[in-house]
């Protein structure tokens, strides 16, 4: 409306006022679309890819130590650890899958994490664990 009022002197009198107003709105919309297309698009944090870089030798060594230590865990401990850590299952879901009480899952998971830290010789044991 502001655009039409400030440019009312440009309207040709016997013409269709409604068509003239729609033309103004159409042109404003087209101008905004062109302006938006020329501006860089802002990306959300989820759309930004992680920078890729090759693993360092230390990271590969730690990964291989962790895998070797994982193989040394008992079957019960390994199952619970993999279902929670890799599959992302909740304790209740793991208990249902394995057919054991939730308390048993929590106990096995705690013992598995502690044993894995001991076997891998990692200094990460001092870091707090997240509760799933």
GITA-V591029 format. One record per residue. RES is the residue in one small letter. OMEGA is omega in radians with two decimals (NA if undefined). Layout:
res->[RES & RES]
omega->[OMEGA & OMEGA]
This chain:
res->[x & x & x & x & x & x & x & x & x & x & x & x & x & x & x & x & x & x & x & x & x & x & x & x & x & x & x & x & x & x & x & x & x & x & x & x & x & x & x & x & x & x & x & x & x & x & x & x & x & x & x & x & x & x & x & x & x & x & x & x & x & x & x & x & x & x & x & x & x & x & x & x & x & x & x & x & x & x & x & x & x & x & x & x & x & x & x & x & x & x & x & x & x & x & x & x & x & x & x & x & x & x & x & x & x & x & x & x & x & x & x & x & x & x & x & x & x & x & x & x & x & x & x & x & x & x & x & x & x & x & x & x]
omega->[3.14 & 3.14 & -3.13 & -3.13 & -3.13 & -3.13 & -3.14 & 3.14 & -3.14 & -3.11 & 3.12 & -2.91 & -3.08 & -3.10 & -3.13 & -3.10 & -3.13 & 3.13 & 3.13 & 3.12 & 3.10 & 3.09 & 3.10 & -3.13 & 3.13 & -3.14 & 3.09 & 3.13 & 3.14 & 3.11 & -3.14 & 3.11 & 3.11 & 3.12 & -3.13 & -3.13 & -3.11 & 3.11 & 3.06 & -3.12 & 3.10 & -3.12 & 3.05 & -3.10 & 3.14 & -3.11 & -3.10 & -3.12 & 3.07 & 3.10 & -3.12 & 3.06 & 3.14 & 3.11 & 3.07 & -3.11 & -3.13 & 3.13 & 3.10 & 3.13 & 3.11 & 3.14 & -3.14 & 3.07 & -3.14 & 3.10 & 3.11 & 3.13 & 3.12 & 3.11 & -3.13 & 3.11 & 3.07 & -3.09 & -3.12 & -3.14 & -3.13 & 3.13 & -3.11 & -3.12 & -3.12 & 3.13 & -3.13 & -3.02 & -3.07 & -3.10 & 3.10 & 3.14 & 3.05 & -3.11 & -3.12 & 3.12 & 3.11 & 3.12 & 3.12 & -3.13 & -3.08 & 3.14 & 3.12 & 3.09 & -3.13 & 3.11 & 3.10 & 3.10 & -3.13 & 3.14 & -3.14 & 3.14 & 3.13 & 3.13 & 3.13 & 3.13 & 3.14 & -3.13 & 3.12 & 3.10 & 3.12 & -3.08 & -3.10 & 3.11 & -3.03 & 3.04 & -3.10 & -3.11 & -3.12 & -3.12 & 3.13 & 3.12 & 3.08 & 3.12 & -3.13 & NA]
